[in-house]
Amino acid sequence: GKWSVLIFMPAAFTFNCPTEVEDAADNYAEFQKLGAEVYIVTTDTHFSHKVWHETSPAVGKAKFPLVGDPTHTLTNAFGVHIPEEGLALRGTFVINPDGVIKTAEVHSNEIARDVSETLRKLKAAQYTAANPGQVCPAKWKEGAKTIAPSLDLVGKI
């Protein structure tokens, strides 16, 4: 298995979505360096994604899969489907090679995401996977100190 990053978006040809695709595309080499694959998922069809990729300068940068979910199978499975609208909420999921969700972020569609935070979470998930018994504190960045939880630390942080 491989690390996977699923980035759910409401729909192709909207306004914040291309900015997020472009951000992921601009950082795709970093995802690859970390051994992770990126998947953009919307409730559109693959036909819409083909035209979106061909016509949008921002989306055209993507070298990763644009996944169509017109039957809402994935959006329902990940809890990001908006039934009244037939769209997805903005959801980001980092999944380890065993298929376990390590980070999940879901929020309203008016707020676009910053891929640098997704990369930070991916690195933290990979670090804790490689270093059992360690946790990454708030604002943790690669190379920063982690915490080894113990009874001796209770009430001292």
MODELLER restraints for C-alpha pairs under 7 A, 6 or more apart:
rsr = mdl.restraints
at = mdl.atoms
rsr.add(forms.Gaussian(group=physical.xy_distance, feature=features.Distance(at['CA:1:A'], at['CA:97:A']), mean=4.28, stdev=0.5))
rsr.add(forms.Gaussian(group=physical.xy_distance, feature=features.Distance(at['CA:1:A'], at['CA:98:A']), mean=6.42, stdev=0.5))
rsr.add(forms.Gaussian(group=physical.xy_distance, feature=features.Distance(at['CA:2:A'], at['CA:35:A']), mean=6.64, stdev=0.5))
rsr.add(forms.Gaussian(group=physical.xy_distance, feature=features.Distance(at['CA:2:A'], at['CA:36:A']), mean=6.16, stdev=0.5))
rsr.add(forms.Gaussian(group=physical.xy_distance, feature=features.Distance(at['CA:2:A'], at['CA:96:A']), mean=6.78, stdev=0.5))
rsr.add(forms.Gaussian(group=physical.xy_distance, feature=features.Distance(at['CA:2:A'], at['CA:97:A']), mean=4.41, stdev=0.5))
rsr.add(forms.Gaussian(group=physical.xy_distance, feature=features.Distance(at['CA:3:A'], at['CA:35:A']), mean=6.33, stdev=0.5))
rsr.add(forms.Gaussian(group=physical.xy_distance, feature=features.Distance(at['CA:3:A'], at['CA:36:A']), mean=4.47, stdev=0.5))
rsr.add(forms.Gaussian(group=physical.xy_distance, feature=features.Distance(at['CA:3:A'], at['CA:37:A']), mean=6.41, stdev=0.5))
rsr.add(forms.Gaussian(group=physical.xy_distance, feature=features.Distance(at['CA:3:A'], at['CA:95:A']), mean=5.74, stdev=0.5))
rsr.add(forms.Gaussian(group=physical.xy_distance, feature=features.Distance(at['CA:3:A'], at['CA:96:A']), mean=4.71, stdev=0.5))
rsr.add(forms.Gaussian(group=physical.xy_distance, feature=features.Distance(at['CA:3:A'], at['CA:97:A']), mean=4.94, stdev=0.5))
rsr.add(forms.Gaussian(group=physical.xy_distance, feature=features.Distance(at['CA:4:A'], at['CA:36:A']), mean=5.22, stdev=0.5))
rsr.add(forms.Gaussian(group=physical.xy_distance, feature=features.Distance(at['CA:4:A'], at['CA:37:A']), mean=4.88, stdev=0.5))
rsr.add(forms.Gaussian(group=physical.xy_distance, feature=features.Distance(at['CA:4:A'], at['CA:38:A']), mean=6.00, stdev=0.5))
rsr.add(forms.Gaussian(group=physical.xy_distance, feature=features.Distance(at['CA:4:A'], at['CA:94:A']), mean=5.87, stdev=0.5))
rsr.add(forms.Gaussian(group=physical.xy_distance, feature=features.Distance(at['CA:4:A'], at['CA:95:A']), mean=5.10, stdev=0.5))
rsr.add(forms.Gaussian(group=physical.xy_distance, feature=features.Distance(at['CA:4:A'], at['CA:96:A']), mean=6.58, stdev=0.5))
rsr.add(forms.Gaussian(group=physical.xy_distance, feature=features.Distance(at['CA:5:A'], at['CA:36:A']), mean=6.89, stdev=0.5))
rsr.add(forms.Gaussian(group=physical.xy_distance, feature=features.Distance(at['CA:5:A'], at['CA:37:A']), mean=6.14, stdev=0.5))
rsr.add(forms.Gaussian(group=physical.xy_distance, feature=features.Distance(at['CA:5:A'], at['CA:38:A']), mean=4.81, stdev=0.5))
rsr.add(forms.Gaussian(group=physical.xy_distance, feature=features.Distance(at['CA:5:A'], at['CA:39:A']), mean=6.17, stdev=0.5))
rsr.add(forms.Gaussian(group=physical.xy_distance, feature=features.Distance(at['CA:5:A'], at['CA:93:A']), mean=5.65, stdev=0.5))
rsr.add(forms.Gaussian(group=physical.xy_distance, feature=features.Distance(at['CA:5:A'], at['CA:94:A']), mean=4.66, stdev=0.5))
rsr.add(forms.Gaussian(group=physical.xy_distance, feature=features.Distance(at['CA:5:A'], at['CA:95:A']), mean=6.30, stdev=0.5))
rsr.add(forms.Gaussian(group=physical.xy_distance, feature=features.Distance(at['CA:6:A'], at['CA:38:A']), mean=6.11, stdev=0.5))
rsr.add(forms.Gaussian(group=physical.xy_distance, feature=features.Distance(at['CA:6:A'], at['CA:39:A']), mean=4.92, stdev=0.5))
rsr.add(forms.Gaussian(group=physical.xy_distance, feature=features.Distance(at['CA:6:A'], at['CA:40:A']), mean=6.10, stdev=0.5))
rsr.add(forms.Gaussian(group=physical.xy_distance, feature=features.Distance(at['CA:6:A'], at['CA:41:A']), mean=7.00, stdev=0.5))
rsr.add(forms.Gaussian(group=physical.xy_distance, feature=features.Distance(at['CA:6:A'], at['CA:92:A']), mean=5.66, stdev=0.5))
rsr.add(forms.Gaussian(group=physical.xy_distance, feature=features.Distance(at['CA:6:A'], at['CA:93:A']), mean=5.17, stdev=0.5))
rsr.add(forms.Gaussian(group=physical.xy_distance, feature=features.Distance(at['CA:6:A'], at['CA:94:A']), mean=6.63, stdev=0.5))
rsr.add(forms.Gaussian(group=physical.xy_distance, feature=features.Distance(at['CA:7:A'], at['CA:39:A']), mean=6.09, stdev=0.5))
rsr.add(forms.Gaussian(group=physical.xy_distance, feature=features.Distance(at['CA:7:A'], at['CA:40:A']), mean=4.86, stdev=0.5))
rsr.add(forms.Gaussian(group=physical.xy_distance, feature=features.Distance(at['CA:7:A'], at['CA:41:A']), mean=6.02, stdev=0.5))
rsr.add(forms.Gaussian(group=physical.xy_distance, feature=features.Distance(at['CA:7:A'], at['CA:91:A']), mean=5.90, stdev=0.5))
rsr.add(forms.Gaussian(group=physical.xy_distance, feature=features.Distance(at['CA:7:A'], at['CA:92:A']), mean=4.62, stdev=0.5))
rsr.add(forms.Gaussian(group=physical.xy_distance, feature=features.Distance(at['CA:7:A'], at['CA:93:A']), mean=6.67, stdev=0.5))
rsr.add(forms.Gaussian(group=physical.xy_distance, feature=features.Distance(at['CA:8:A'], at['CA:40:A']), mean=5.94, stdev=0.5))
rsr.add(forms.Gaussian(group=physical.xy_distance, feature=features.Distance(at['CA:8:A'], at['CA:41:A']), mean=4.66, stdev=0.5))
rsr.add(forms.Gaussian(group=physical.xy_distance, feature=features.Distance(at['CA:8:A'], at['CA:42:A']), mean=5.91, stdev=0.5))
rsr.add(forms.Gaussian(group=physical.xy_distance, feature=features.Distance(at['CA:8:A'], at['CA:88:A']), mean=6.53, stdev=0.5))
rsr.add(forms.Gaussian(group=physical.xy_distance, feature=features.Distance(at['CA:8:A'], at['CA:89:A']), mean=6.84, stdev=0.5))
rsr.add(forms.Gaussian(group=physical.xy_distance, feature=features.Distance(at['CA:8:A'], at['CA:90:A']), mean=5.31, stdev=0.5))
rsr.add(forms.Gaussian(group=physical.xy_distance, feature=features.Distance(at['CA:8:A'], at['CA:91:A']), mean=4.92, stdev=0.5))
rsr.add(forms.Gaussian(group=physical.xy_distance, feature=features.Distance(at['CA:8:A'], at['CA:92:A']), mean=6.24, stdev=0.5))
rsr.add(forms.Gaussian(group=physical.xy_distance, feature=features.Distance(at['CA:9:A'], at['CA:17:A']), mean=6.33, stdev=0.5))
rsr.add(forms.Gaussian(group=physical.xy_distance, feature=features.Distance(at['CA:9:A'], at['CA:41:A']), mean=6.11, stdev=0.5))
rsr.add(forms.Gaussian(group=physical.xy_distance, feature=features.Distance(at['CA:9:A'], at['CA:42:A']), mean=5.17, stdev=0.5))
rsr.add(forms.Gaussian(group=physical.xy_distance, feature=features.Distance(at['CA:9:A'], at['CA:88:A']), mean=5.78, stdev=0.5))
rsr.add(forms.Gaussian(group=physical.xy_distance, feature=features.Distance(at['CA:9:A'], at['CA:89:A']), mean=6.24, stdev=0.5))
rsr.add(forms.Gaussian(group=physical.xy_distance, feature=features.Distance(at['CA:9:A'], at['CA:90:A']), mean=4.99, stdev=0.5))
rsr.add(forms.Gaussian(group=physical.xy_distance, feature=features.Distance(at['CA:10:A'], at['CA:42:A']), mean=5.74, stdev=0.5))
rsr.add(forms.Gaussian(group=physical.xy_distance, feature=features.Distance(at['CA:10:A'], at['CA:43:A']), mean=6.93, stdev=0.5))
rsr.add(forms.Gaussian(group=physical.xy_distance, feature=features.Distance(at['CA:10:A'], at['CA:87:A']), mean=4.94, stdev=0.5))
rsr.add(forms.Gaussian(group=physical.xy_distance, feature=features.Distance(at['CA:10:A'], at['CA:88:A']), mean=4.44, stdev=0.5))
rsr.add(forms.Gaussian(group=physical.xy_distance, feature=features.Distance(at['CA:10:A'], at['CA:89:A']), mean=5.88, stdev=0.5))
rsr.add(forms.Gaussian(group=physical.xy_distance, feature=features.Distance(at['CA:10:A'], at['CA:90:A']), mean=6.68, stdev=0.5))
rsr.add(forms.Gaussian(group=physical.xy_distance, feature=features.Distance(at['CA:11:A'], at['CA:42:A']), mean=5.26, stdev=0.5))
rsr.add(forms.Gaussian(group=physical.xy_distance, feature=features.Distance(at['CA:11:A'], at['CA:43:A']), mean=6.22, stdev=0.5))
rsr.add(forms.Gaussian(group=physical.xy_distance, feature=features.Distance(at['CA:11:A'], at['CA:44:A']), mean=6.22, stdev=0.5))
rsr.add(forms.Gaussian(group=physical.xy_distance, feature=features.Distance(at['CA:11:A'], at['CA:87:A']), mean=6.62, stdev=0.5))
rsr.add(forms.Gaussian(group=physical.xy_distance, feature=features.Distance(at['CA:12:A'], at['CA:42:A']), mean=6.99, stdev=0.5))
rsr.add(forms.Gaussian(group=physical.xy_distance, feature=features.Distance(at['CA:12:A'], at['CA:44:A']), mean=6.75, stdev=0.5))
rsr.add(forms.Gaussian(group=physical.xy_distance, feature=features.Distance(at['CA:12:A'], at['CA:49:A']), mean=6.79, stdev=0.5))
rsr.add(forms.Gaussian(group=physical.xy_distance, feature=features.Distance(at['CA:12:A'], at['CA:52:A']), mean=6.51, stdev=0.5))
rsr.add(forms.Gaussian(group=physical.xy_distance, feature=features.Distance(at['CA:13:A'], at['CA:52:A']), mean=6.60, stdev=0.5))
rsr.add(forms.Gaussian(group=physical.xy_distance, feature=features.Distance(at['CA:16:A'], at['CA:112:A']), mean=6.00, stdev=0.5))
rsr.add(forms.Gaussian(group=physical.xy_distance, feature=features.Distance(at['CA:18:A'], at['CA:58:A']), mean=5.73, stdev=0.5))
rsr.add(forms.Gaussian(group=physical.xy_distance, feature=features.Distance(at['CA:18:A'], at['CA:59:A']), mean=5.63, stdev=0.5))
rsr.add(forms.Gaussian(group=physical.xy_distance, feature=features.Distance(at['CA:19:A'], at['CA:58:A']), mean=6.69, stdev=0.5))
rsr.add(forms.Gaussian(group=physical.xy_distance, feature=features.Distance(at['CA:20:A'], at['CA:112:A']), mean=6.70, stdev=0.5))
rsr.add(forms.Gaussian(group=physical.xy_distance, feature=features.Distance(at['CA:20:A'], at['CA:113:A']), mean=6.61, stdev=0.5))
rsr.add(forms.Gaussian(group=physical.xy_distance, feature=features.Distance(at['CA:21:A'], at['CA:58:A']), mean=6.89, stdev=0.5))
rsr.add(forms.Gaussian(group=physical.xy_distance, feature=features.Distance(at['CA:21:A'], at['CA:59:A']), mean=5.72, stdev=0.5))
rsr.add(forms.Gaussian(group=physical.xy_distance, feature=features.Distance(at['CA:21:A'], at['CA:62:A']), mean=6.84, stdev=0.5))
rsr.add(forms.Gaussian(group=physical.xy_distance, feature=features.Distance(at['CA:22:A'], at['CA:58:A']), mean=4.93, stdev=0.5))
rsr.add(forms.Gaussian(group=physical.xy_distance, feature=features.Distance(at['CA:22:A'], at['CA:59:A']), mean=5.84, stdev=0.5))
rsr.add(forms.Gaussian(group=physical.xy_distance, feature=features.Distance(at['CA:22:A'], at['CA:61:A']), mean=6.45, stdev=0.5))
rsr.add(forms.Gaussian(group=physical.xy_distance, feature=features.Distance(at['CA:22:A'], at['CA:62:A']), mean=6.92, stdev=0.5))
rsr.add(forms.Gaussian(group=physical.xy_distance, feature=features.Distance(at['CA:23:A'], at['CA:115:A']), mean=6.21, stdev=0.5))
rsr.add(forms.Gaussian(group=physical.xy_distance, feature=features.Distance(at['CA:24:A'], at['CA:115:A']), mean=6.03, stdev=0.5))
rsr.add(forms.Gaussian(group=physical.xy_distance, feature=features.Distance(at['CA:25:A'], at['CA:61:A']), mean=5.84, stdev=0.5))
rsr.add(forms.Gaussian(group=physical.xy_distance, feature=features.Distance(at['CA:25:A'], at['CA:62:A']), mean=4.90, stdev=0.5))
rsr.add(forms.Gaussian(group=physical.xy_distance, feature=features.Distance(at['CA:25:A'], at['CA:63:A']), mean=6.84, stdev=0.5))
rsr.add(forms.Gaussian(group=physical.xy_distance, feature=features.Distance(at['CA:31:A'], at['CA:37:A']), mean=6.69, stdev=0.5))
rsr.add(forms.Gaussian(group=physical.xy_distance, feature=features.Distance(at['CA:38:A'], at['CA:64:A']), mean=6.06, stdev=0.5))
rsr.add(forms.Gaussian(group=physical.xy_distance, feature=features.Distance(at['CA:39:A'], at['CA:64:A']), mean=6.37, stdev=0.5))
rsr.add(forms.Gaussian(group=physical.xy_distance, feature=features.Distance(at['CA:39:A'], at['CA:65:A']), mean=5.30, stdev=0.5))
rsr.add(forms.Gaussian(group=physical.xy_distance, feature=features.Distance(at['CA:39:A'], at['CA:66:A']), mean=6.09, stdev=0.5))
rsr.add(forms.Gaussian(group=physical.xy_distance, feature=features.Distance(at['CA:39:A'], at['CA:67:A']), mean=6.64, stdev=0.5))
rsr.add(forms.Gaussian(group=physical.xy_distance, feature=features.Distance(at['CA:40:A'], at['CA:65:A']), mean=6.41, stdev=0.5))
rsr.add(forms.Gaussian(group=physical.xy_distance, feature=features.Distance(at['CA:40:A'], at['CA:66:A']), mean=4.83, stdev=0.5))
rsr.add(forms.Gaussian(group=physical.xy_distance, feature=features.Distance(at['CA:40:A'], at['CA:67:A']), mean=5.84, stdev=0.5))
rsr.add(forms.Gaussian(group=physical.xy_distance, feature=features.Distance(at['CA:41:A'], at['CA:66:A']), mean=6.01, stdev=0.5))
rsr.add(forms.Gaussian(group=physical.xy_distance, feature=features.Distance(at['CA:41:A'], at['CA:67:A']), mean=4.66, stdev=0.5))
rsr.add(forms.Gaussian(group=physical.xy_distance, feature=features.Distance(at['CA:41:A'], at['CA:68:A']), mean=6.01, stdev=0.5))
rsr.add(forms.Gaussian(group=physical.xy_distance, feature=features.Distance(at['CA:41:A'], at['CA:69:A']), mean=6.81, stdev=0.5))
rsr.add(forms.Gaussian(group=physical.xy_distance, feature=features.Distance(at['CA:42:A'], at['CA:67:A']), mean=6.55, stdev=0.5))
rsr.add(forms.Gaussian(group=physical.xy_distance, feature=features.Distance(at['CA:42:A'], at['CA:68:A']), mean=5.57, stdev=0.5))
rsr.add(forms.Gaussian(group=physical.xy_distance, feature=features.Distance(at['CA:42:A'], at['CA:69:A']), mean=5.91, stdev=0.5))
rsr.add(forms.Gaussian(group=physical.xy_distance, feature=features.Distance(at['CA:42:A'], at['CA:88:A']), mean=6.63, stdev=0.5))
rsr.add(forms.Gaussian(group=physical.xy_distance, feature=features.Distance(at['CA:43:A'], at['CA:68:A']), mean=5.69, stdev=0.5))
rsr.add(forms.Gaussian(group=physical.xy_distance, feature=features.Distance(at['CA:43:A'], at['CA:69:A']), mean=4.37, stdev=0.5))
rsr.add(forms.Gaussian(group=physical.xy_distance, feature=features.Distance(at['CA:43:A'], at['CA:70:A']), mean=4.60, stdev=0.5))
rsr.add(forms.Gaussian(group=physical.xy_distance, feature=features.Distance(at['CA:43:A'], at['CA:72:A']), mean=6.30, stdev=0.5))
rsr.add(forms.Gaussian(group=physical.xy_distance, feature=features.Distance(at['CA:43:A'], at['CA:87:A']), mean=5.86, stdev=0.5))
rsr.add(forms.Gaussian(group=physical.xy_distance, feature=features.Distance(at['CA:43:A'], at['CA:88:A']), mean=6.71, stdev=0.5))
rsr.add(forms.Gaussian(group=physical.xy_distance, feature=features.Distance(at['CA:44:A'], at['CA:68:A']), mean=5.10, stdev=0.5))
rsr.add(forms.Gaussian(group=physical.xy_distance, feature=features.Distance(at['CA:44:A'], at['CA:69:A']), mean=5.97, stdev=0.5))
rsr.add(forms.Gaussian(group=physical.xy_distance, feature=features.Distance(at['CA:44:A'], at['CA:70:A']), mean=5.26, stdev=0.5))
rsr.add(forms.Gaussian(group=physical.xy_distance, feature=features.Distance(at['CA:45:A'], at['CA:68:A']), mean=4.62, stdev=0.5))
rsr.add(forms.Gaussian(group=physical.xy_distance, feature=features.Distance(at['CA:45:A'], at['CA:69:A']), mean=6.48, stdev=0.5))
rsr.add(forms.Gaussian(group=physical.xy_distance, feature=features.Distance(at['CA:45:A'], at['CA:70:A']), mean=5.65, stdev=0.5))
rsr.add(forms.Gaussian(group=physical.xy_distance, feature=features.Distance(at['CA:46:A'], at['CA:67:A']), mean=6.81, stdev=0.5))
rsr.add(forms.Gaussian(group=physical.xy_distance, feature=features.Distance(at['CA:46:A'], at['CA:68:A']), mean=5.08, stdev=0.5))
rsr.add(forms.Gaussian(group=physical.xy_distance, feature=features.Distance(at['CA:49:A'], at['CA:66:A']), mean=6.45, stdev=0.5))
rsr.add(forms.Gaussian(group=physical.xy_distance, feature=features.Distance(at['CA:52:A'], at['CA:59:A']), mean=6.78, stdev=0.5))
rsr.add(forms.Gaussian(group=physical.xy_distance, feature=features.Distance(at['CA:53:A'], at['CA:59:A']), mean=5.15, stdev=0.5))
rsr.add(forms.Gaussian(group=physical.xy_distance, feature=features.Distance(at['CA:53:A'], at['CA:60:A']), mean=4.56, stdev=0.5))
rsr.add(forms.Gaussian(group=physical.xy_distance, feature=features.Distance(at['CA:54:A'], at['CA:60:A']), mean=5.92, stdev=0.5))
rsr.add(forms.Gaussian(group=physical.xy_distance, feature=features.Distance(at['CA:72:A'], at['CA:81:A']), mean=6.97, stdev=0.5))
rsr.add(forms.Gaussian(group=physical.xy_distance, feature=features.Distance(at['CA:75:A'], at['CA:81:A']), mean=4.78, stdev=0.5))
rsr.add(forms.Gaussian(group=physical.xy_distance, feature=features.Distance(at['CA:75:A'], at['CA:88:A']), mean=6.25, stdev=0.5))
rsr.add(forms.Gaussian(group=physical.xy_distance, feature=features.Distance(at['CA:80:A'], at['CA:88:A']), mean=5.33, stdev=0.5))
rsr.add(forms.Gaussian(group=physical.xy_distance, feature=features.Distance(at['CA:80:A'], at['CA:89:A']), mean=5.04, stdev=0.5))
rsr.add(forms.Gaussian(group=physical.xy_distance, feature=features.Distance(at['CA:80:A'], at['CA:91:A']), mean=6.52, stdev=0.5))
rsr.add(forms.Gaussian(group=physical.xy_distance, feature=features.Distance(at['CA:81:A'], at['CA:87:A']), mean=6.05, stdev=0.5))
rsr.add(forms.Gaussian(group=physical.xy_distance, feature=features.Distance(at['CA:81:A'], at['CA:88:A']), mean=4.59, stdev=0.5))
rsr.add(forms.Gaussian(group=physical.xy_distance, feature=features.Distance(at['CA:81:A'], at['CA:89:A']), mean=6.34, stdev=0.5))
rsr.add(forms.Gaussian(group=physical.xy_distance, feature=features.Distance(at['CA:82:A'], at['CA:88:A']), mean=5.65, stdev=0.5))
rsr.add(forms.Gaussian(group=physical.xy_distance, feature=features.Distance(at['CA:82:A'], at['CA:89:A']), mean=6.75, stdev=0.5))
rsr.add(forms.Gaussian(group=physical.xy_distance, feature=features.Distance(at['CA:89:A'], at['CA:106:A']), mean=6.76, stdev=0.5))
rsr.add(forms.Gaussian(group=physical.xy_distance, feature=features.Distance(at['CA:89:A'], at['CA:107:A']), mean=6.43, stdev=0.5))
rsr.add(forms.Gaussian(group=physical.xy_distance, feature=features.Distance(at['CA:89:A'], at['CA:108:A']), mean=5.97, stdev=0.5))
rsr.add(forms.Gaussian(group=physical.xy_distance, feature=features.Distance(at['CA:89:A'], at['CA:109:A']), mean=5.77, stdev=0.5))
rsr.add(forms.Gaussian(group=physical.xy_distance, feature=features.Distance(at['CA:90:A'], at['CA:106:A']), mean=5.67, stdev=0.5))
rsr.add(forms.Gaussian(group=physical.xy_distance, feature=features.Distance(at['CA:90:A'], at['CA:107:A']), mean=5.61, stdev=0.5))
rsr.add(forms.Gaussian(group=physical.xy_distance, feature=features.Distance(at['CA:90:A'], at['CA:108:A']), mean=6.28, stdev=0.5))
rsr.add(forms.Gaussian(group=physical.xy_distance, feature=features.Distance(at['CA:90:A'], at['CA:109:A']), mean=5.65, stdev=0.5))
rsr.add(forms.Gaussian(group=physical.xy_distance, feature=features.Distance(at['CA:91:A'], at['CA:105:A']), mean=5.47, stdev=0.5))
rsr.add(forms.Gaussian(group=physical.xy_distance, feature=features.Distance(at['CA:91:A'], at['CA:106:A']), mean=4.20, stdev=0.5))
rsr.add(forms.Gaussian(group=physical.xy_distance, feature=features.Distance(at['CA:91:A'], at['CA:107:A']), mean=6.57, stdev=0.5))
rsr.add(forms.Gaussian(group=physical.xy_distance, feature=features.Distance(at['CA:92:A'], at['CA:104:A']), mean=5.75, stdev=0.5))
rsr.add(forms.Gaussian(group=physical.xy_distance, feature=features.Distance(at['CA:92:A'], at['CA:105:A']), mean=5.15, stdev=0.5))
rsr.add(forms.Gaussian(group=physical.xy_distance, feature=features.Distance(at['CA:92:A'], at['CA:106:A']), mean=6.49, stdev=0.5))
rsr.add(forms.Gaussian(group=physical.xy_distance, feature=features.Distance(at['CA:93:A'], at['CA:101:A']), mean=6.56, stdev=0.5))
rsr.add(forms.Gaussian(group=physical.xy_distance, feature=features.Distance(at['CA:93:A'], at['CA:103:A']), mean=5.57, stdev=0.5))
rsr.add(forms.Gaussian(group=physical.xy_distance, feature=features.Distance(at['CA:93:A'], at['CA:104:A']), mean=4.61, stdev=0.5))
rsr.add(forms.Gaussian(group=physical.xy_distance, feature=features.Distance(at['CA:93:A'], at['CA:105:A']), mean=6.57, stdev=0.5))
rsr.add(forms.Gaussian(group=physical.xy_distance, feature=features.Distance(at['CA:94:A'], at['CA:101:A']), mean=5.86, stdev=0.5))
rsr.add(forms.Gaussian(group=physical.xy_distance, feature=features.Distance(at['CA:94:A'], at['CA:102:A']), mean=5.58, stdev=0.5))
rsr.add(forms.Gaussian(group=physical.xy_distance, feature=features.Distance(at['CA:94:A'], at['CA:103:A']), mean=5.11, stdev=0.5))
rsr.add(forms.Gaussian(group=physical.xy_distance, feature=features.Distance(at['CA:94:A'], at['CA:104:A']), mean=6.70, stdev=0.5))
rsr.add(forms.Gaussian(group=physical.xy_distance, feature=features.Distance(at['CA:94:A'], at['CA:122:A']), mean=6.41, stdev=0.5))
rsr.add(forms.Gaussian(group=physical.xy_distance, feature=features.Distance(at['CA:95:A'], at['CA:101:A']), mean=4.35, stdev=0.5))
rsr.add(forms.Gaussian(group=physical.xy_distance, feature=features.Distance(at['CA:95:A'], at['CA:102:A']), mean=5.59, stdev=0.5))
rsr.add(forms.Gaussian(group=physical.xy_distance, feature=features.Distance(at['CA:96:A'], at['CA:102:A']), mean=6.61, stdev=0.5))
rsr.add(forms.Gaussian(group=physical.xy_distance, feature=features.Distance(at['CA:102:A'], at['CA:125:A']), mean=6.39, stdev=0.5))
rsr.add(forms.Gaussian(group=physical.xy_distance, feature=features.Distance(at['CA:120:A'], at['CA:141:A']), mean=6.53, stdev=0.5))
rsr.add(forms.Gaussian(group=physical.xy_distance, feature=features.Distance(at['CA:123:A'], at['CA:142:A']), mean=6.77, stdev=0.5))
rsr.add(forms.Gaussian(group=physical.xy_distance, feature=features.Distance(at['CA:124:A'], at['CA:136:A']), mean=6.37, stdev=0.5))
rsr.add(forms.Gaussian(group=physical.xy_distance, feature=features.Distance(at['CA:128:A'], at['CA:134:A']), mean=5.92, stdev=0.5))
rsr.add(forms.Gaussian(group=physical.xy_distance, feature=features.Distance(at['CA:128:A'], at['CA:135:A']), mean=6.33, stdev=0.5))
rsr.add(forms.Gaussian(group=physical.xy_distance, feature=features.Distance(at['CA:133:A'], at['CA:148:A']), mean=5.87, stdev=0.5))
rsr.add(forms.Gaussian(group=physical.xy_distance, feature=features.Distance(at['CA:134:A'], at['CA:146:A']), mean=6.21, stdev=0.5))
rsr.add(forms.Gaussian(group=physical.xy_distance, feature=features.Distance(at['CA:134:A'], at['CA:147:A']), mean=5.48, stdev=0.5))
rsr.add(forms.Gaussian(group=physical.xy_distance, feature=features.Distance(at['CA:134:A'], at['CA:148:A']), mean=4.69, stdev=0.5))
rsr.add(forms.Gaussian(group=physical.xy_distance, feature=features.Distance(at['CA:134:A'], at['CA:149:A']), mean=6.99, stdev=0.5))
rsr.add(forms.Gaussian(group=physical.xy_distance, feature=features.Distance(at['CA:135:A'], at['CA:146:A']), mean=5.71, stdev=0.5))
rsr.add(forms.Gaussian(group=physical.xy_distance, feature=features.Distance(at['CA:135:A'], at['CA:147:A']), mean=5.22, stdev=0.5))
rsr.add(forms.Gaussian(group=physical.xy_distance, feature=features.Distance(at['CA:135:A'], at['CA:148:A']), mean=6.40, stdev=0.5))
rsr.add(forms.Gaussian(group=physical.xy_distance, feature=features.Distance(at['CA:136:A'], at['CA:146:A']), mean=5.02, stdev=0.5))
rsr.add(forms.Gaussian(group=physical.xy_distance, feature=features.Distance(at['CA:136:A'], at['CA:147:A']), mean=6.48, stdev=0.5))
rsr.add(forms.Gaussian(group=physical.xy_distance, feature=features.Distance(at['CA:137:A'], at['CA:146:A']), mean=6.40, stdev=0.5))
